[in-house]
Every structure is written in C-alpha cells, then in structure tokens.
Amino acid sequence: MHAVILAGGAGSRLWPVSTRQKPKPFIKVNNESFIQKAFIRAIEIESVSNIITVTTSDCVSAVKEQYDEVNTITSNSIRKELIIEPSGRDTAAAIAAAVVHVLHNYGPDEVILILPSDHIILDSVAFSNAVLQAQSLAKQGKIVTFGIKPFYPETNYGYIEYINNEAIRFIEKPSFALAVGYLKSEKFLWNSGILCCTAKTIIKELETHCFDMLSRVIQTIHTSISSTNSGYYRELLLSSLIWETIPEISIDYALLEKSSQIAVVACDIGWSDIGNWESMSMLKPKDKDGNRVKGNVKLYDSINCYVESGSNKTIAVVGVKNLAIIESENGFLVINKKKVSSAKEIFADLQEKSKLLELA
C-alpha cells in the first residue's frame, strides 16, 4: 500500500502560528507536529511500503526537517517520496498527481491510502481496523471515504449521508439546526477527508468526471523533473507551466460528489480536524472557569478563554471572557471565540499586503 500524505494548505484560521512558510501541518501538538503524527500513523500500518508526500515548494525543507526528527522509528523497507507542487491547487490536483505517479511507477492495482497531514487521530488500533476494511472495499473497485461518527452538532465539518457502506450524498458545512438533525438521525457521518482506493479505480473516475484537470496533471508530470538522493527514494518536482493553469478545486467537489463508486467506512477513531483556535483549544484541559492555556499565561477573573504564549513572555489576562488570545513570533491575535473563523480573513489580508510589497 502507498500512503499519500497531503501537506499543503495554509491553515489560515490558525494565524498567527500558521503562516504560508510554515502552515498548519508543522504546528506542534504535544511535542509532535501534525505532519509528524500523520507520518508515524502511516508507518504503523503494516501494509504500507511507501510514503508519498505531496507538498508545495515553500514547504519542502520543513517537510524533510519534520521527517528527519522522527526518522529513527522508520523502517528501512519503507520508501519516502516527495511530489513538489509549484503552488497549491487544492486537493483534487494534489491527489491526481499522486495517483498518476503511483500508476506510472507501480501499477494500476496498487492500493492508495490518502491522509491529510493536519488531523488528530487518537485511536490507532481502531484506525488500523478501519484501514483493513477500506482496503477490502477498495479492491472491489470502490473509492472509500472514512466517515466519523459525530458526537455533537458540528457546523464546520462536511457530512456524509450513508447506508451500511454506501455513501448516499455529501453535505458541506450545514446549519446548526441541520447538524442537530443529522446527529439525531444516526444516518450521517463527518467527512474526514481520508480516502482509500486502487490507482485504476480513481483514475477511471477522474477521467469520467474531471478529464480536463486530469489531463493537465498528466501533462505536468510528463514535463517534470525526477531525482533521487540518499534521504528520499524519489523527488518529483512538478513543472509550473501547465500546473498553474489547473483550477483550484477540492476532491470532494471535483469527484466524490459526482461519482457512483463511493463507499464509506463508519469509524470511531478519536478523529478531529483542528480547523480553528476553538478546536485547537480543546486539546488542552480546562480549569474551573472554562479557561484553557498553553505556555506562560496568568489568568485573573476570566471565563471561557483560550490563551497561548508562543514565547517566554508572560501573558496576563484580566476580567475578560470568551476570547482566544494567541501570541507567536509572527503576530498577536485577540479574537472573540465566536469569530475564530475570521482569522482566515486576517491571513488573506496579510498575504495580499505581502504580495504587494514583493512587487514594489
């Protein structure tokens, strides 16, 4: 099995810790970064013989640095490969590039496990069992999604309606009322973004539903540069000329919502997508006033706050409630917890200003 780790994305809702040069996958949680957790997760699956990481040129050095930190636990029999994007084009193009690479180099019947690099999975045994079930369905010609049994009405996740192992439909980020209904019905799962399939199955579906995008990915790979070095079995540097013309679209919109070959494995694996500062705060225990902290923080007469100090500086918080306060070398954020998704707008604004300065 080939494990494909998707290490793109900006993690814009986690600014100021997440930046373009060091996005969400490289944030440390309990002494390991998200991407290190994904790497270890892949290694621990017995059938995995190859790890392919798809990342952008901005992040190559960071990926290698992260993997080198945990390299002592890797098996020598597991290959490590990098597919390097000139720029992020979202998950459809990234997955297509990895699948075409596997097809051309290893064959059509190879099983591929696609793993986002920025998730938390706490139950490794349950995850391994889910992978075994997904492998079986993949060999039957299915593209398998991993659906997470919801335990509260989350509105920031996508949902999958399902019966047994059949995916009926995908729903993007529902209203709170709908999410409550989905939770009660027990017919809906959170969409984890984890996929399992054979190379030939997903290529056939990509040809059917997004032929133009797939054609551009294939053209890009044919004009790209492949190299090897002592640390990695192969690095594929994608050519930018055609790649930059590929539309930015997620695999959900491009393929999963259109294909009739989608299966689902319902699982309870301790999964969470740490998408904003509210969900990040949940990784820390709370005090009697509902506060959660990381680093050198002093709280006085404050309620339901998350405060993170990324340096040795002391952050003192007095007489406030429902705030997320984040300090890092990149900036300082104070935001109402009900508005945590607005950090994305700040990130976008800073990116635009950065581009203007580069052009000046």
VEXDREN-2710 file (C-alpha; in Angstrom, 1 decimal):
% VEXDREN-2710
k/r/px/py/pz
1/MET/0.0/0.0/0.0
2/HIS/1.1/3.5/-0.8
3/ALA/0.3/6.2/1.9
4/VAL/-0.2/9.6/0.3
5/ILE/0.2/12.5/2.8
6/LEU/-1.2/15.8/1.7
7/ALA/0.9/18.5/3.2
8/GLY/-0.4/21.6/1.5
9/GLY/-2.9/24.3/2.7
10/ALA/-2.3/27.4/4.6
11/GLY/-4.1/26.7/7.9
12/SER/-5.3/30.3/7.6
13/ARG/-7.7/30.1/10.5
14/LEU/-4.7/29.3/12.8
15/TRP/-2.8/32.6/12.1
16/PRO/-0.5/33.8/13.7
17/VAL/1.0/30.4/14.4
18/SER/0.3/29.1/10.9
19/THR/1.9/31.0/8.0
20/ARG/2.5/30.5/4.3
21/GLN/6.1/29.4/5.0
22/LYS/5.1/27.2/8.0
23/PRO/1.4/26.2/7.7
24/LYS/-0.8/24.2/9.9
25/PRO/0.8/20.7/9.3
26/PHE/4.0/21.9/11.0
27/ILE/2.4/23.2/14.2
28/LYS/3.5/21.1/17.2
29/VAL/0.9/19.5/19.4
30/ASN/2.2/17.5/22.4
31/ASN/5.8/17.6/21.1
32/GLU/4.9/16.3/17.6
33/SER/3.7/18.3/14.6
34/PHE/0.6/17.4/12.7
35/ILE/2.6/16.1/9.8
36/GLN/4.9/14.0/12.1
37/LYS/1.7/12.4/13.5
38/ALA/0.5/11.6/10.0
39/PHE/3.9/10.2/9.1
40/ILE/4.0/7.9/12.1
41/ARG/0.4/6.9/11.6
42/ALA/1.2/5.8/8.0
43/ILE/4.3/3.9/9.2
44/GLU/2.4/2.0/11.8
45/ILE/0.1/0.5/9.1
46/GLU/1.6/-2.9/8.4
47/SER/0.8/-3.0/4.7
48/VAL/2.3/0.4/3.9
49/SER/5.6/0.1/1.9
50/ASN/5.8/3.6/0.5
51/ILE/5.0/7.1/1.8
52/ILE/4.4/9.8/-0.8
53/THR/4.2/13.3/0.5
54/VAL/2.6/16.0/-1.7
55/THR/3.6/19.5/-0.7
56/THR/4.5/22.9/-2.1
57/SER/7.9/24.2/-3.0
58/ASP/7.7/26.6/0.0
59/CYS/7.4/23.7/2.4
60/VAL/9.9/21.1/1.1
61/SER/12.6/21.9/3.6
62/ALA/10.1/21.9/6.5
63/VAL/8.7/18.5/5.5
64/LYS/12.2/17.0/5.4
65/GLU/13.1/18.6/8.7
66/GLN/10.0/17.2/10.3
67/TYR/10.5/13.7/8.9
68/ASP/14.2/13.7/9.9
69/GLU/13.2/14.3/13.5
70/VAL/11.2/11.1/13.7
71/ASN/13.2/9.1/11.2
72/THR/14.7/6.8/13.9
73/ILE/11.4/5.0/14.2
74/THR/11.0/4.3/10.5
75/SER/11.6/1.0/8.9
76/ASN/14.3/0.9/6.2
77/SER/11.9/-1.0/4.0
78/ILE/9.6/1.9/3.7
79/ARG/10.3/4.3/0.8
80/LYS/9.8/8.0/1.1
81/GLU/8.9/10.1/-1.9
82/LEU/8.1/13.8/-2.4
83/ILE/5.9/15.3/-5.1
84/ILE/6.6/19.0/-5.1
85/GLU/3.9/21.4/-6.3
86/PRO/5.0/24.8/-7.6
87/SER/1.9/26.2/-5.8
88/GLY/-1.1/24.7/-4.1
89/ARG/-4.0/23.8/-6.4
90/ASP/-6.2/22.2/-3.7
91/THR/-6.8/18.5/-3.0
92/ALA/-8.1/17.3/-6.4
93/ALA/-4.9/18.2/-8.3
94/ALA/-2.6/17.0/-5.4
95/ILE/-4.4/13.6/-5.3
96/ALA/-4.4/13.3/-9.0
97/ALA/-0.7/13.9/-9.2
98/ALA/0.0/11.2/-6.5
99/VAL/-2.3/8.7/-8.2
100/VAL/-0.8/9.2/-11.7
101/HIS/2.7/8.8/-10.1
102/VAL/1.7/5.5/-8.5
103/LEU/0.0/4.3/-11.7
104/HIS/3.1/5.0/-13.8
105/ASN/5.6/3.7/-11.4
106/TYR/4.0/0.8/-9.6
107/GLY/0.9/-0.3/-11.5
108/PRO/-2.9/0.0/-11.7
109/ASP/-3.8/-2.4/-8.9
110/GLU/-1.8/-0.7/-6.2
111/VAL/-3.9/0.4/-3.2
112/ILE/-3.5/4.0/-2.1
113/LEU/-4.4/5.5/1.3
114/ILE/-4.8/9.3/1.2
115/LEU/-4.1/11.1/4.5
116/PRO/-4.5/14.8/5.2
117/SER/-1.5/15.9/7.3
118/ASP/-3.3/18.2/9.7
119/HIS/-5.7/15.9/11.6
120/ILE/-5.6/14.2/15.0
121/ILE/-6.4/10.5/15.4
122/LEU/-6.2/9.2/18.9
123/ASP/-7.2/5.5/18.5
124/SER/-4.5/3.9/16.3
125/VAL/-6.0/0.4/16.7
126/ALA/-9.4/1.5/15.6
127/PHE/-7.8/3.4/12.7
128/SER/-5.8/0.3/11.6
129/ASN/-9.0/-1.8/11.6
130/ALA/-10.8/0.8/9.5
131/VAL/-8.0/0.8/7.0
132/LEU/-8.3/-3.0/6.7
133/GLN/-12.0/-2.7/6.0
134/ALA/-11.3/0.1/3.5
135/GLN/-8.7/-2.0/1.7
136/SER/-11.2/-4.7/1.1
137/LEU/-13.7/-2.3/-0.4
138/ALA/-11.0/-0.6/-2.5
139/LYS/-10.1/-3.9/-4.1
140/GLN/-13.7/-4.3/-5.1
141/GLY/-13.5/-1.1/-7.2
142/LYS/-14.7/1.4/-4.6
143/ILE/-13.3/4.8/-3.6
144/VAL/-13.6/4.6/0.1
145/THR/-14.2/7.5/2.4
146/PHE/-13.6/7.3/6.2
147/GLY/-16.8/8.7/7.9
148/ILE/-16.5/9.7/11.6
149/LYS/-19.4/9.0/13.9
150/PRO/-20.4/12.5/15.1
151/PHE/-20.9/13.1/18.8
152/TYR/-22.0/16.8/18.7
153/PRO/-23.6/19.0/16.1
154/GLU/-20.5/20.5/14.4
155/THR/-21.2/23.0/11.7
156/ASN/-17.7/23.4/10.4
157/TYR/-17.4/19.9/9.0
158/GLY/-18.7/18.3/5.9
159/TYR/-21.1/15.4/6.4
160/ILE/-21.8/12.1/4.5
161/GLU/-25.3/10.5/4.5
162/TYR/-24.9/6.7/4.3
163/ILE/-26.5/3.3/4.5
164/ASN/-24.2/0.4/5.5
165/ASN/-21.1/1.0/3.4
166/GLU/-22.8/3.1/0.7
167/ALA/-22.3/6.9/0.6
168/ILE/-25.6/8.4/-0.4
169/ARG/-24.6/12.1/-0.6
170/PHE/-22.2/14.7/0.7
171/ILE/-23.3/17.9/2.6
172/GLU/-21.0/20.9/3.1
173/LYS/-21.0/22.6/6.5
174/PRO/-24.7/22.6/7.4
175/SER/-26.6/25.0/9.7
176/PHE/-26.7/24.2/13.4
177/ALA/-30.4/23.1/13.1
178/LEU/-29.4/20.6/10.3
179/ALA/-26.4/19.4/12.2
180/VAL/-28.6/18.7/15.2
181/GLY/-31.0/16.7/13.0
182/TYR/-28.1/14.8/11.4
183/LEU/-26.8/13.8/14.9
184/LYS/-30.2/12.5/15.9
185/SER/-30.8/10.6/12.7
186/GLU/-27.6/8.5/13.0
187/LYS/-27.6/8.3/9.2
188/PHE/-24.8/10.9/8.8
189/LEU/-21.1/10.9/9.4
190/TRP/-18.4/13.6/9.5
191/ASN/-16.3/13.6/6.3
192/SER/-12.8/13.1/7.5
193/GLY/-11.1/13.6/4.1
194/ILE/-9.3/10.2/4.4
195/LEU/-9.6/8.1/1.3
196/CYS/-8.6/4.6/0.1
197/CYS/-8.8/3.2/-3.4
198/THR/-6.8/1.5/-6.1
199/ALA/-4.9/3.5/-8.7
200/LYS/-7.0/2.2/-11.6
201/THR/-10.4/2.9/-9.9
202/ILE/-9.7/6.6/-9.1
203/ILE/-8.0/7.2/-12.4
204/LYS/-11.2/5.9/-14.2
205/GLU/-13.4/8.1/-12.1
206/LEU/-11.2/11.1/-12.6
207/GLU/-11.3/10.5/-16.4
208/THR/-15.1/10.4/-16.2
209/HIS/-15.8/13.4/-14.0
210/CYS/-12.8/15.8/-14.4
211/PHE/-11.0/14.8/-17.5
212/ASP/-9.5/18.2/-18.3
213/MET/-8.0/18.6/-14.8
214/LEU/-6.5/15.0/-15.0
215/SER/-5.1/15.7/-18.5
216/ARG/-3.3/18.8/-17.2
217/VAL/-1.9/16.9/-14.3
218/ILE/-0.6/14.1/-16.6
219/GLN/1.0/16.7/-19.0
220/THR/2.6/18.4/-16.0
221/ILE/4.1/15.1/-14.7
222/HIS/5.4/14.2/-18.2
223/THR/7.4/17.5/-18.3
224/SER/8.6/17.4/-14.7
225/ILE/12.0/16.6/-13.1
226/SER/12.6/13.4/-11.1
227/SER/15.6/13.0/-8.9
228/THR/16.9/10.8/-6.1
229/ASN/19.1/11.3/-3.0
230/SER/20.2/9.4/0.0
231/GLY/17.3/10.6/2.2
232/TYR/14.5/10.0/-0.2
233/TYR/13.8/7.4/-2.8
234/ARG/12.5/9.9/-5.3
235/GLU/11.6/13.5/-5.5
236/LEU/9.3/14.7/-8.3
237/LEU/9.4/18.5/-8.9
238/LEU/6.3/19.4/-10.9
239/SER/6.7/21.7/-13.9
240/SER/4.9/25.0/-13.3
241/LEU/3.9/25.9/-16.9
242/ILE/0.8/23.7/-17.1
243/TRP/0.3/23.2/-13.4
244/GLU/-0.5/26.8/-12.8
245/THR/-3.4/26.5/-15.3
246/ILE/-5.1/23.8/-13.2
247/PRO/-8.2/25.1/-11.3
248/GLU/-8.1/25.1/-7.6
249/ILE/-10.8/22.6/-6.5
250/SER/-11.2/20.1/-3.8
251/ILE/-11.5/16.3/-4.4
252/ASP/-15.0/16.5/-2.8
253/TYR/-16.4/18.9/-5.4
254/ALA/-14.3/17.5/-8.4
255/LEU/-15.0/13.9/-7.9
256/LEU/-16.6/12.5/-4.7
257/GLU/-19.9/14.3/-5.0
258/LYS/-20.2/13.1/-8.7
259/SER/-19.0/9.5/-8.6
260/SER/-21.3/6.5/-8.1
261/GLN/-18.4/4.4/-6.9
262/ILE/-18.0/5.9/-3.4
263/ALA/-18.2/3.7/-0.4
264/VAL/-17.8/4.7/3.3
265/VAL/-16.4/3.1/6.4
266/ALA/-18.0/4.4/9.5
267/CYS/-15.5/4.6/12.3
268/ASP/-14.8/5.9/15.8
269/ILE/-11.1/6.6/15.8
270/GLY/-10.7/9.7/18.0
271/TRP/-10.6/11.9/15.0
272/SER/-10.7/15.7/14.9
273/ASP/-9.8/18.3/12.3
274/ILE/-8.2/21.2/14.2
275/GLY/-9.5/23.9/11.9
276/ASN/-9.6/27.0/14.2
277/TRP/-8.5/28.2/17.6
278/GLU/-11.6/27.0/19.2
279/SER/-11.0/23.4/18.2
280/MET/-7.2/23.8/18.9
281/SER/-8.1/24.9/22.5
282/MET/-10.0/21.6/23.0
283/LEU/-6.6/19.8/23.1
284/LYS/-5.9/21.4/26.4
285/PRO/-7.7/20.7/29.8
286/LYS/-9.9/23.4/31.1
287/ASP/-9.9/25.0/34.6
288/LYS/-13.0/25.6/36.8
289/ASP/-13.8/28.7/34.8
290/GLY/-13.6/27.0/31.4
291/ASN/-10.3/28.5/30.5
292/ARG/-7.6/26.6/28.6
293/VAL/-3.9/27.8/28.3
294/LYS/-0.6/26.9/26.6
295/GLY/2.7/28.5/27.7
296/ASN/3.4/31.2/30.2
297/VAL/-0.1/32.5/31.0
298/LYS/-1.7/34.1/34.1
299/LEU/-5.5/34.4/34.3
300/TYR/-7.4/36.6/36.6
301/ASP/-11.2/36.8/36.8
302/SER/-11.6/35.5/33.3
303/ILE/-14.1/33.0/31.8
304/ASN/-14.0/30.6/28.9
305/CYS/-10.8/31.9/27.3
306/TYR/-8.0/30.2/25.4
307/VAL/-4.6/31.8/25.7
308/GLU/-1.4/30.7/24.1
309/SER/2.0/32.1/24.6
310/GLY/4.5/31.1/21.9
311/SER/7.5/32.6/23.7
312/ASN/8.8/33.1/27.2
313/LYS/6.8/36.2/27.6
314/THR/4.1/36.2/30.3
315/ILE/0.6/36.9/29.0
316/ALA/-1.6/38.2/31.8
317/VAL/-5.4/38.2/31.1
318/VAL/-7.7/40.1/33.4
319/GLY/-11.5/40.4/33.5
320/VAL/-12.5/39.0/30.1
321/LYS/-14.5/36.2/28.7
322/ASN/-14.9/34.1/25.5
323/LEU/-11.6/35.3/23.9
324/ALA/-8.9/33.4/22.1
325/ILE/-5.5/35.2/22.6
326/ILE/-2.6/33.9/20.6
327/GLU/1.0/35.2/20.7
328/SER/3.7/34.0/18.3
329/GLU/6.8/35.3/16.5
330/ASN/4.5/36.1/13.6
331/GLY/2.0/38.2/15.4
332/PHE/-0.5/38.7/18.2
333/LEU/-4.2/37.8/17.8
334/VAL/-7.1/38.7/20.2
335/ILE/-10.4/37.4/18.9
336/ASN/-13.9/36.6/20.1
337/LYS/-14.3/32.8/20.2
338/LYS/-17.5/33.1/18.2
339/LYS/-15.5/34.8/15.5
340/VAL/-12.5/32.4/15.3
341/SER/-13.0/31.7/11.6
342/SER/-12.4/35.4/10.9
343/ALA/-8.6/34.7/11.4
344/LYS/-8.8/33.5/7.8
345/GLU/-9.7/37.0/6.6
346/ILE/-6.7/38.5/8.6
347/PHE/-4.4/35.9/7.0
348/ALA/-5.7/36.7/3.5
349/ASP/-5.2/40.4/4.1
350/LEU/-1.7/39.9/5.3
351/GLN/-0.9/37.7/2.3
352/GLU/-2.2/40.3/-0.1
353/LYS/-0.1/43.0/1.5
354/SER/3.0/40.7/1.4
355/LYS/2.5/40.2/-2.4
356/LEU/2.2/44.0/-2.9
357/LEU/5.5/44.5/-1.0
358/GLU/7.2/41.8/-3.1
359/LEU/6.1/43.7/-6.3
360/ALA/7.2/47.1/-5.0
END
